[in-house]
Amino acid sequence: MTTTLGVLFDGLAYGMLLFLISVGLSVTMGLMRFINLAHGVFAMTGGYLVATLARRWEVDFFVALPLAFAAGAVLGLVLERALYRHLYRRGPLDQVLLTVGILFVATAVAIFVFGSQQQPVVLPDVLQGRLDVAGVELSRYRLFLLAAGVVVTLALVFGLERTRFGARIRASVDRQAVAAAMGIRVERVFQATFAIGGGLAALGGALGIDVLGLDPNFAQRYLVYFLLVVVVGGPGSIVGTLVAALLLGVADVSGKYYAPQIGAFVIYLVMIVLLALFPRGLFARRAR
């Protein structure tokens, strides 16, 4: 029982990490209907920034995290203004080709600048070690990941559903001409949305170095995982992305622990079952 609870806890923490990185992709795909396959580049950027700041300038981990978010937000803003905005009205194929190209370029740049080796990170003392909870030893670092995911979820749900900015996002996507006629600066709304999505991905990448690892192939290796979370949860649904990430995280960790020979395929099996039962995702966003 103790082992089972430990595996469940690790799976939830892993799933929460997938959620932190994937939720920005869910927003851009579901709300803005833009297929950004370079989303993992934002996560990789945050990871490299935190690793570099810690190694070269001994910047505290907690100080580096908001810097990672800011770097991802700036990168998202730059890409949106320079490249993405020209493809909003183009077909999915154009968006896929552009973002895959960005993905390959980012991988090559990471290899050139940082080399092909894994990037280490030293966690602060407060996140190291384990806590004994009802006889189960839980990693402090993974508890921190769960807490961060809860905070981000509440902030996003409140921001999209209960604020004027969230209403502007939905209006800009569903009725762009009407939104512009009402005085909403649609282009600014799209900029802010991409910036937030990029910042969250960078934050997730920074938090995940110790769990996911970090090398130049990070964005390519985990792209399928991010897409699985978004598709299973339902593009545009924050709650759906969270539930899907937790389910897939637990399935992945459990499969690799209890059936290591086929563990890597368990997550795909779970995806097939869930999509067979919910073809549009667990919490598909209804068209307005």
N, C-alpha and C positions, 0 to 999 in steps of 0.2 A: 504493500500500500504506500509506503514511504517513497519507494522508487517511482511508482506511478504518479504520485503527486509532484515529485521532482521533475519528471518528464513533462507533465502537463504545464507546470510553471515555466519551464524553459521554452516550451512551445508557444505559450501565450506571450512571453517576452519577445521571442523571435517574430511572432506575428505582429506585435505592436510596432516593432522596428520596420517591418514591411509596410505597415499602414502609414507610418510617418513619412516614408519615402514615396509611397504610391498615391497618397491622397491628392497631391498636386496634379498628378497625371489624370486622376479621376475627374477633377474639376475641369481641366482644360478639354478633356475628351467629352465629358458628359454635358457640361454647360456651354463651352465655347465651340464644341464640335471640331476641335483641332487635334490631329493625330501626331503627337510629339514623341517619336521613338528615341529622341535624344534626351529624354527625361533623366536617365541615369547619369548623364554628364553633370547635372547639377549636384547630385549626391556625391559623385566622385570629386567634384570641386570642393565641397565642404569637407570631405575626408582629408584630402591633401592639404587643405589650408590648416586644419587643426593639427595634423601630424607635423607639418613644417613649423608652425608657430611653437609647438611644444619642444621640438628637437633643436631648433636653431636659436630661439629666443626664450625658451623656458616659460612660455606664456601658460598660465593656469588653464586647465581644461574648461572650467566653468566660464572663464572670460572668453575663451576661444569659440565657444558655442554660438553666442550671438553674432560674433564676427563671421562665422560660417553662414549663418542665416542671411546676413547682410550681403555677403559675397554671392550667394545663390540668387538672391533677389535682384542684385545688380546685373548678373549674367542673364537672368530671365528677361529683365527689362531691355537689355542691349539686343538680345536675339529677337525679341518681339518687335522692336522698332526697326532693326536692320533687315530682318529676313521674314519672320513669321507673318507679319501683317499683310505682306504681299500675297499670301496664299490662303487667306480666309475664305475667299470666294472660289478657290480652285478645288479640284477633285482630291480625294484621299490619296491617290497615287502620287501626285505632286508633293503633298505633305510628307508622305512616307519617304520618298526619294531624298528630299532635302534633309530631313531629320536624321536619316541613316547616314547620309554624307557627313553631317555634323558629328555624329557618333564616331565614325572612323577617324575623322580629323582630330577629335579630342583624344582618342586613344593614342594616335601617333605622337601628339604633343606631349602627353603624359610620359610616354616611353622616352622621348628625347630629353625631357626636363628631369624626370625623377628616376629613370631606369625601369627595368622590368621587375624588380624585387618588391616583396611585400613591405608595406610601410608600418612600422611599429608605433604604438601609442602607449603612454604610461598614464593609467587612470589615477586620479587623486586618491589619497588614502581613504577618504570617506566612502568611496565606491568600491573599494577592494574588500575581499573577504566575504563571509556569509553570516546571515542571521538565523538563529534557531527559532522557528515559528511552529509551535505545536508538534515538536519533534522532527520537523522537516527543515533542513538547512537550505535557505534561499539566498541566492547571490544578491548582494546589495546593488550591484550594477544593473542586474535585470529588473530589480524592483524599481530602480530609477527610470529604466526604459518604460515600464508600465505606467508609472506616474506621469512621465512626460507625454505619453500617448493619450492618457485621460485628459490632461490639460489642453492639448491640441484639439482633441475631439470636441470638447465643450466650447472652446473658442470658435472653432469653425462652424459648428451647428448654430451657435448664437449669432455669429457674424453673417452667415448666409440667410438665416431664417428670420432674424429678429432685428436687423439693422437696415438703415437706409441704403448702405453700400451693397448689401446682399440683394435688396430689391432692385437696385440699379443693374447689378450683374444679370439677374434673371430677365429684366426688361430689355437690356441691351442684346441679349442672346435671342430671345423669343421674338421680339418686335423691334429690330434695330432702327428702322426708319421712324417708327412712332416714338421710340425712346429719344432719338435725336431731336425730333420735333418738340418734345417736352422739355428740352434743354439739357438732357443728359449727355455729357461728353463721352460718347461711346469709346473712342480711341483711348481715353484715359482710363476708363474702366477695364478695358482689355489689358492695358499696360500693367495696372495694379494687380489684376488676376494672375498674370504670368509671373510677376515679381513675387507674389505670395507663394505660388506653387513652386517656383524655383528655390525660394528661401526655405520652405519646409523640406524639400528634397535634400538640400544641402545640410540642413540640420540633422535629418535622418542619417545621411551618409557620415556625418561627423560622429554621431552617437554610435553608429554601427561598426566602427573600425574594429573594435575588440571582438565582435561577434561574426561579422561578415568578411572581415579582412579587407585589404585595400591594395590593389595593383592596377596597372593601366587597363586591364581587361574587365574591370569591375562593372562598367556601364553595360557592356555587352553580355557578360555572364548572368547578370541579374535582370536583364530586360524582360525575359520571359516571365519571371516571377512577378514583376510589377504589373505586367499586362494581365496575368492570371488574376491577381487581386482585383483589378479594376473591372474586368469582364465578369467575374463571378459575383462581385458585389453589386454591379450595376453602375455604369458610368454616370457620374454626377451625383451619386448618393454618398454622403459622408458616412452615415451609419452603415450602409451596405459595404463600403470599402473597409470599414473597421471589422465588421462581422466576418467578411470573407478573408481578411488578412489573419485574423485570429484562428479561424477554422483551418486555413491552409498552413499556417505556422505550426499548429498542433499536429496536423497530419504529417507534415514534413519531418518534424523532430521525432515523433512517435515511430514513423516508418523507419527512419535511419537507426533508431535505438533498438526496436524490437525485431526488425527484419532488415538488417544491414545489406543483405544480398540484393534486395529489390527496393530498398528504402528510397532511392532517388526517384522512383516511379510512382510512389504512393500519392504524392501531391497532384500528379496528373490524373490519377484514377479518381481522386476526390473531386477534381475539377470536372471531369466528364460526368460523374454522377450528379453534381450540383447543377450543371448546365442542362442536363437531361430533364431534371425536375423543374428548373427555373431558367428557361431559355433566354430570358431578357435580363438575367441577373437576380440576385436575392432581393434587392430593393431598387428596381429599375425606376429611373425618374420618368414620371409621366409627361408626355408632351402637353404643352400649354397652348 
